[in-house]
Amino acid sequence: MSYSDPTQLGLLACPGGERFAEQVVRRLATIYRHRFERKVQVMSDRYHISKELVTRKINFANDIHSSLLTIPGNVSEYRAPRFKVNAHFTWFPNGEVKAEILDSVRGKDLYIFQDVENRQPCKFNDGRDERILSVNDHIFNLLVTVDAAIQAGAERITLVMPAYPYSRQHKKKGREGLTAARLGQIFENYGISRIITLDIHSREIENCFNKLRLENLHASYQVIEKLAGIIDVGDENLVVLSPDTGAVDRNKFYASTLQKPLALLYKERDYSKVTKDANDSNITEMKLLGDIHGKMVFMADDMLGTGGTLLKAMRYLKDQGATKVICAVSLPLFSATAIDDFDKSYREGLFYRIIGTNAVHHNELLKKEWYIEADVTTLFAQIISLLHHNRSLSPMLDNRVIIAKKIKKTMTAQATHAHQPSLPL
């Protein structure tokens, strides 16, 4: 398979996953164009022939190896691949759904997208009907789409679910199910070869599969990029704080990368109580390990649901003397009344900014002054491209070197700007 010819790569979006999939398609188009242009330049320089001739030779080779008779397009120019696979989704009056794939996917490496936390209206029946779907509705839409892809003869199917459903049901304390593992096993029994997700709540889930591979991506680079845009990451008064014991490893990574001290907020919970909203959480007591008085606090977590736990933590940190509180979440679910609750807390001055990724789509969040969105679609596009061509993912999964370079560049730029003499008025 040619590294510059992705004709067997297809991306299919379920209702709810269209927005994320469309952005990944655009990123893939850019990746393959740059890859083609770089290939042409390198080959032209190496063999001392014109770039036009190299382009024709690459296109000739792609035509030879393509399953099509020829790939459409001008053989003297870059021929942009078509990644999107079109589908039609039907919602029946009794609540049943049907997926019909409109393009051929026989023999394709197919990536099916679903945002199970999408609470925006999803279109069915050629746009005539709209439904706001639950997590369970999204999952079943995904199941019928997977079945349609199997029946249509897709060679390999990968699920792209930035938010892994039921990921908080991963350990058994009593007579309860291990739903996170069982759901993955359902997909595995369907014949799914791989799931791509973002900051899964527990890596233990991956141990429950036989052959299915789970690619757990991290948004640390994208988060630090946004953080560096709003504060001086080299500030000696910056402290990284883990909001609970479960997030220690994540925040230890940020602390070591940013070379800042690490603090911990320990919470006692009443697990007999279910958190319903930000004003009704199950936290009974908090204890702080570390010094944050007069400090700027940055903390990271994998997801934000109702936000009650985080808001209590922020209020506690402000009471302990924190000057500014910034939080990053990979999956900004903002369930129930969370957006309104954070609006109110922002006006009270409990926090400065929330950095979240576009792995979960919210129209209202993007309108808020306190919310900053980090784009992870390029990360997903790069991973999909590497997987499609059976290349190593290690440089993308362990991104400490990339982040270190980014931080060094940012701090150099900030120092240069600080020492620039001001111009006279």
Secondary structure, 3 states (H helix, E strand, C coil): CCCCCCCCEEEEECCCCHHHHHHHHHHHHHHHHHHHHHHHHHHHHHHCCCHHHHHHHHHHHHHHHCCCCCCCCCCCCCCCCCCECCEEEEECCCCCEEEEECCCCCCCEEEEECCCCCCCCEEECCCCEEECCCHHHHHHHHHHHHHHHHHCCCCEEEEECCCCCCCCCCCCCCCCCCHHHHHHHHHHHHCCCEEEEECCCCHHHHHHCCCCEEEEECCHHHHHHHHHHHCCCCCCCEEEEECCHHHHHHHHHHHHHHCCCEEEEEEEECCCCCCCCCCCCCEEEEEEECCCCCCEEEEEEEEECCCHHHHHHHHHHHHCCCCEEEEEEEEECCCCCHHHHHHHHHHHCCCCEEEEECCCCCCCHHHCCCEEEECCHHHHHHHHHHHHCCCCCHHHHCCHHHHHHHHHHHHHHHHHHHCCCCCCC
